[in-house]
């Protein structure tokens, strides 16, 4: 089943259940805008989003388009595995206890590239003063905690590009603003709450910032982690383009599947 047939089918099933778009969005822990875009055939949602919607509408998804769903699931699984392997490879590069010289050589390439970029663009950013950029992003760190703990996921989503990519630890990658909002909604519904987001270092150029920091939160127990975020300056604002997060090992909870936004 393809768009626009998919959107029409969901709309028919929703109306048959006597549900509004807002009520269906709440049952699925999705944003109202996501349901509206799917029903109006503006987007083709991911397979797990399709399954979630049909499950809440008591509709047997595989009897209708099982083959398509299987192919989408397989593609998502392969993509998720690729990102996980890439993430582990990047983390391993910073472990200099093994293959030290080889890793130093690999890590030196982006460092040299950044140095050359700074050399040709100048020590001061052209678009904004570095301290102003640092202050703006640090302010967002504090606002993110307040927004998340208040359930304001749409406010968080507006800081991401439409095609942003988030790679949480122990979780397949999340692509696109709408799916990132859905991911944070799920995290909030699970009972997780943030205590702090704090930036440690920032590499700032005129249009790109690479930020590394730490976060602290609670889910019955204290949870900590780190993050790496790439920001891009566009249309007079800073937006998150790519992001990876990591949850620290917790004694007795080493399989804890939690990896929130740590901006």
C-alpha positions as CSV (number, residue, x, y, z in Angstrom):
1,X,0.0,0.0,0.0
2,X,1.4,3.4,-1.1
3,X,0.4,7.0,-0.6
4,X,-2.2,8.3,-1.1
5,X,-4.0,5.0,-0.5
6,X,-2.3,4.6,2.9
7,X,-3.5,8.0,4.1
8,X,-7.0,7.4,2.9
9,X,-7.0,3.9,4.7
10,X,-5.9,5.4,8.0
11,X,-8.5,8.2,7.7
12,X,-11.3,5.7,7.0
13,X,-10.3,3.4,9.9
14,X,-9.9,6.4,12.3
15,X,-13.4,7.8,11.4
16,X,-14.9,4.3,11.7
17,X,-13.5,4.2,15.3
18,X,-15.0,7.6,16.0
19,X,-11.6,9.1,16.7
20,X,-10.3,12.6,15.8
21,X,-6.8,13.1,14.5
22,X,-5.7,14.5,17.8
23,X,-7.1,11.5,19.7
24,X,-5.3,9.1,17.3
25,X,-2.1,11.0,17.8
26,X,-2.4,10.8,21.5
27,X,-3.0,7.0,21.4
28,X,0.1,6.5,19.3
29,X,2.3,9.0,21.2
30,X,2.8,10.9,17.9
31,X,2.3,14.6,17.1
32,X,-0.9,15.8,15.6
33,X,1.1,17.2,12.7
34,X,2.5,13.7,11.9
35,X,-1.0,12.2,11.7
36,X,-2.2,15.1,9.5
37,X,0.7,14.8,7.1
38,X,0.3,11.0,6.8
39,X,-3.5,11.2,6.1
40,X,-3.0,14.0,3.6
41,X,-0.3,11.9,1.8
42,X,2.4,14.6,2.4
43,X,4.8,12.0,3.7
44,X,5.4,8.2,3.6
45,X,5.9,7.1,7.2
46,X,8.3,4.5,8.4
47,X,7.2,0.9,8.8
48,X,7.2,1.0,12.6
49,X,5.0,4.2,12.6
50,X,2.6,2.5,10.2
51,X,2.4,-0.6,12.4
52,X,1.9,1.6,15.5
53,X,-1.0,3.5,13.9
54,X,-2.7,0.3,12.6
55,X,-2.3,-1.5,15.9
56,X,-4.2,1.4,17.7
57,X,-6.9,1.1,15.0
58,X,-7.2,-2.7,15.6
59,X,-6.3,-3.3,11.9
60,X,-4.2,-6.3,10.8
61,X,-1.4,-4.7,9.0
62,X,0.3,-7.7,7.4
63,X,-2.9,-9.0,5.8
64,X,-2.9,-5.8,3.8
65,X,0.7,-5.0,2.8
66,X,2.9,-7.4,4.7
67,X,5.5,-7.6,2.0
68,X,6.0,-3.9,1.9
69,X,6.2,-3.7,5.6
70,X,8.7,-6.5,5.7
71,X,10.9,-4.8,3.2
72,X,10.8,-1.5,5.1
73,X,11.6,-3.3,8.4
74,X,14.5,-5.0,6.8
75,X,15.8,-1.7,5.4
76,X,15.4,0.0,8.8
77,X,17.2,-2.9,10.5
78,X,20.2,-2.8,8.1
79,X,20.4,1.0,8.3
80,X,20.3,0.9,12.1
81,X,23.1,-1.8,12.2
82,X,25.2,0.4,9.9
83,X,24.9,3.4,12.2
84,X,25.7,1.3,15.3
85,X,28.8,-0.1,13.7
86,X,29.9,3.4,12.6
87,X,29.2,4.7,16.1
88,X,31.3,1.9,17.8
89,X,34.1,2.5,15.3
90,X,34.2,6.2,16.1
91,X,34.2,5.5,19.9
92,X,37.0,2.9,19.5
93,X,39.1,5.5,17.6
94,X,39.4,7.5,20.9
95,X,40.7,4.4,22.7
96,X,44.4,4.8,22.1
97,X,45.5,1.7,24.2
98,X,45.4,-0.4,21.0
99,X,46.8,0.4,17.5
100,X,47.9,3.8,18.9
101,X,49.8,5.2,15.9
102,X,47.2,4.1,13.4
103,X,44.4,5.7,15.4
104,X,46.4,8.9,16.0
105,X,46.9,9.1,12.2
106,X,43.2,8.7,11.5
107,X,42.2,11.2,14.2
108,X,44.7,13.7,13.0
109,X,43.1,14.0,9.6
110,X,39.9,15.8,10.7
111,X,41.9,17.8,13.3
112,X,44.2,19.1,10.5
113,X,41.2,19.8,8.3
114,X,39.5,21.9,11.0
115,X,42.8,23.7,11.6
116,X,43.1,24.5,7.9
117,X,39.5,25.7,7.9
118,X,40.1,28.0,10.8
119,X,43.3,29.3,9.1
120,X,41.5,30.3,5.9
121,X,38.3,31.6,7.6
122,X,40.1,33.5,10.3
123,X,40.1,33.1,14.1
124,X,36.8,35.0,14.5
125,X,33.6,33.7,13.1
126,X,32.1,35.8,10.3
127,X,28.5,35.3,11.1
128,X,28.5,35.6,14.9
129,X,30.9,36.2,17.7
130,X,32.1,33.0,19.3
131,X,31.0,33.9,22.8
132,X,27.6,34.8,21.5
133,X,27.3,31.4,19.8
134,X,28.5,29.6,22.9
135,X,26.0,31.6,25.1
136,X,23.1,30.9,22.7
137,X,23.7,27.1,22.7
138,X,24.3,27.0,26.4
139,X,21.0,28.7,26.9
140,X,19.3,26.0,24.8
141,X,20.9,23.3,27.0
142,X,19.0,24.8,30.0
143,X,15.8,25.3,28.0
144,X,15.9,21.8,26.7
145,X,15.7,20.4,30.3
146,X,12.7,22.7,31.0
147,X,10.9,21.8,27.8
148,X,11.4,18.1,28.1
149,X,10.3,17.9,31.7
150,X,7.2,19.9,30.8
151,X,6.4,17.6,27.9
152,X,6.9,20.4,25.3
153,X,8.3,18.2,22.6
154,X,7.2,20.4,19.7
155,X,9.5,23.2,21.2
156,X,12.4,20.8,21.2
157,X,11.6,19.6,17.6
158,X,11.9,23.2,16.2
159,X,15.6,23.2,17.1
160,X,16.2,20.3,14.7
161,X,16.4,20.5,10.9
162,X,13.7,18.8,9.0
163,X,16.2,16.0,8.0
164,X,18.2,15.8,11.2
165,X,19.6,12.5,12.3
166,X,19.7,11.4,16.0
167,X,21.7,8.2,16.9
168,X,20.9,7.3,20.6
169,X,22.8,4.6,22.4
170,X,21.2,1.1,22.3
171,X,18.6,2.4,19.9
172,X,18.3,2.5,16.1
173,X,18.8,5.9,14.5
174,X,16.0,8.4,14.4
175,X,15.7,10.4,11.2
176,X,13.7,13.6,10.6
177,X,12.1,16.2,12.9
178,X,8.8,14.4,13.3
179,X,10.3,11.1,14.3
180,X,12.7,12.8,16.7
181,X,9.6,14.5,18.4
182,X,8.0,11.0,18.6
183,X,11.1,9.6,20.1
184,X,11.3,12.2,22.9
185,X,7.5,11.7,23.5
186,X,8.1,8.0,24.0
187,X,11.0,8.8,26.4
188,X,8.9,11.2,28.4
189,X,6.0,8.7,28.6
190,X,8.5,6.1,29.9
191,X,9.0,8.3,33.0
192,X,12.5,9.6,32.3
193,X,13.3,13.2,33.4
194,X,16.4,15.3,33.0
195,X,18.4,16.9,35.7
196,X,21.1,18.7,33.7
197,X,22.6,19.2,30.2
198,X,26.0,20.7,30.2
199,X,28.4,21.5,27.3
200,X,32.0,20.7,27.8
201,X,33.7,21.8,24.6
202,X,32.7,23.6,21.4
203,X,34.5,23.9,18.0
204,X,32.9,27.0,16.4
205,X,33.2,28.2,12.8
206,X,31.0,30.7,10.9
207,X,28.3,28.1,10.0
208,X,29.1,24.9,11.9
209,X,29.5,24.0,15.6
210,X,30.7,20.7,16.9
211,X,29.7,20.3,20.6
212,X,30.6,17.7,23.2
213,X,28.9,17.5,26.6
214,X,27.4,15.5,29.4
215,X,23.8,15.0,30.7
216,X,22.2,13.6,33.9
217,X,18.7,12.3,34.3
218,X,16.5,10.0,36.4
219,X,14.5,6.8,35.6
220,X,14.0,5.4,39.1
221,X,17.8,5.5,39.3
222,X,20.3,8.2,38.4
223,X,21.5,7.9,34.8
224,X,24.4,9.8,33.2
225,X,25.8,10.0,29.7
226,X,27.6,12.0,27.0
227,X,26.7,13.5,23.7
228,X,28.2,14.8,20.4
229,X,26.2,17.3,18.4
230,X,26.7,19.0,15.1
231,X,24.9,22.4,14.7
232,X,24.5,24.3,11.5
233,X,23.7,28.0,11.1
234,X,20.8,28.6,8.6
235,X,18.3,31.4,8.0
236,X,19.7,33.4,11.0
237,X,19.4,30.5,13.5
238,X,21.3,27.5,14.8
239,X,19.8,24.1,14.1
240,X,20.9,20.6,15.1
241,X,21.9,18.6,12.0
242,X,23.4,15.4,13.4
243,X,23.7,14.0,16.9
244,X,25.0,10.9,18.8
245,X,24.4,10.1,22.5
246,X,25.8,7.6,24.9
247,X,24.5,6.2,28.2
248,X,27.2,5.4,30.8
249,X,27.4,1.9,32.3
250,X,25.4,1.6,35.4
251,X,26.2,-1.3,37.9
252,X,23.3,-3.7,37.8
253,X,21.7,-1.9,34.9
254,X,24.2,-2.4,32.0
255,X,21.3,-3.3,29.6
256,X,19.3,-0.1,30.4
257,X,17.9,0.9,27.0
258,X,17.8,4.7,27.4
259,X,19.5,7.3,25.2
260,X,17.9,10.7,25.3
261,X,18.7,13.9,23.6
262,X,21.7,15.3,25.6
263,X,21.9,18.7,24.1
